[in-house]
């Protein structure tokens, strides 16, 4: 069975909005975009990095990743990897065929679709989620997230969309691993506590 892994940049106050680029996500008047770009945390995550077997994305994150990465001609190895990896998209507004190669629109109830996807994929496959906060909240309510790799930046922004919002499902976790990057980002890996 595949496992759903949340791989997320966030600040000490839990903000996940717009870590990469200044204009990445201006929703709600957010003006602090690009806060994570100087930390290079994702490439410094080391052994905590998930095994990217597939991506699971909400519509907004999918469309923004597509806009940023599809058709790039630079020699960044992540470009080819994003094109080739299977991408599963949760959306009630998108229609097939999806624009990005190797993309599949999940059908029906999203929790049931993700449970089916986990059952279908091999046990060594990490279904990685980056962004997609609303989708993460939905999957948490159905106990479908198996691991959280949180790249916690030494910043407090004071505003912005957060990973865990008021009204999030109650959850307890146990720490699997923690280490710090040379620039002070704590890479903390958690799994839901059993029972």
C-alpha positions, 0 to 999 in steps of 0.5 A, spaced: 500 500 500 502 506 498 503 512 503 501 519 503 506 524 505 506 531 506 512 534 504 511 542 506 515 548 508 512 552 513 514 558 518 514 557 526 507 560 526 505 555 521 504 559 515 505 555 508 503 560 503 508 563 498 514 560 500 518 560 493 516 566 490 514 573 491 508 573 487 507 566 488 500 566 492 497 573 493 491 570 496 488 575 502 493 580 500 499 576 502 505 580 501 511 576 504 511 571 498 518 568 497 520 567 505 523 560 504 527 561 498 534 563 501 533 557 506 534 551 500 530 547 505 527 542 500 534 540 497 537 540 504 532 535 507 537 529 506 534 522 508 528 525 510 526 527 503 520 522 501 521 517 495 517 521 490 513 516 487 507 520 485 504 527 487 497 528 490 495 535 489 489 540 489 487 544 483 490 550 485 497 547 487 497 543 480 495 549 476 501 553 479 506 548 479 504 547 472 505 554 470 512 554 474 515 548 471 511 545 465 515 546 458 522 549 462 528 549 458 533 550 463 537 544 466 534 543 473 533 536 474 526 537 477 523 539 471 524 532 467 522 529 474 515 533 475 513 532 467 515 524 468 512 523 475 504 521 476 500 526 478 493 525 481 489 531 482 483 533 486 478 538 483 471 539 482 472 544 477 477 541 472 476 536 466 480 531 463 484 531 459 489 535 464 494 539 461 500 536 464 503 529 462 502 524 466 496 527 470 490 524 472 483 527 475 481 523 481 473 522 481 468 521 486 469 522 493 476 525 494 477 521 501 475 514 497 479 516 491 485 517 495 484 510 499 483 507 493 490 510 490 493 508 496 491 501 495 493 500 488 500 503 489 506 499 491 508 499 498 514 503 497 511 508 493 510 515 497 504 519 494 507 526 496 503 532 497 506 539 497 501 545 498 494 543 497 492 545 504 485 544 503 486 537 501 491 535 506 485 537 511 480 533 508 485 527 508 487 528 515 479 528 517 479 521 514 486 518 517 489 518 510 496 522 511 501 517 513 507 521 514 508 529 515 515 531 513 515 539 515 521 543 514 520 548 519 523 555 517 526 560 523 521 565 521 514 568 524 510 572 519 504 573 523 499 572 517 498 567 511 495 561 510 497 556 515 497 548 515 493 547 521 487 551 521 482 553 527 477 547 526 483 542 524 481 535 526 484 532 532 491 528 531 497 526 535 503 524 532 510 521 534 517 524 532 520 519 527 526 523 525 529 530 526 535 534 524 537 541 522 539 544 516 546 549 516 541 555 515 537 553 521 531 549 518 528 544 522 526 538 518 521 534 523 518 527 520 512 525 524 507 520 523 500 519 526 500 516 533 496 509 533 490 508 537 
